[in-house]
Amino acid sequence: MAEAWAPAADIEDTEDAYLLELELPGVDRDQITVEVADGELDVHGEVKEKEHTGAVRHRTRHIGQFDYRTILPPNSDTEHISANLTNGVLTVKVPKTGKGKAQHIEITG
């Protein structure tokens, strides 16, 4: 069995959310699972091999199981995560909460 591979990804830190974009060309949304548990976001699934009428002479595209995991920052609102698949790019939006923001502490004395 082939080892799982991780798709190419970008994580953008915007003012109100973290945006994770994963490249998954040719993958249907029913082949992708997005889960969050214990502060970790996990995107996994499978790219199935397409049927070919001729012999495949060269292959550089990944097939088989894929898995992408990342630890979410403490100010992530894991209750309101959304995911959208458009043109082979899966975008996972993780909203930010007010919790976990840096606070300035006044020094007295």
Buried (B, 14 or more C-beta within 10 A) or exposed (E): EEEBEEBEBEEEEEEEBBEBBBEBEEBEEEBBEBEBEEEEBEBBBBBEEEEEEEEEEEEEEBBEBBBBEBEBEEBBBBEEBEBEBEEEBBBBBBBBBEEEEEEEEEEEE
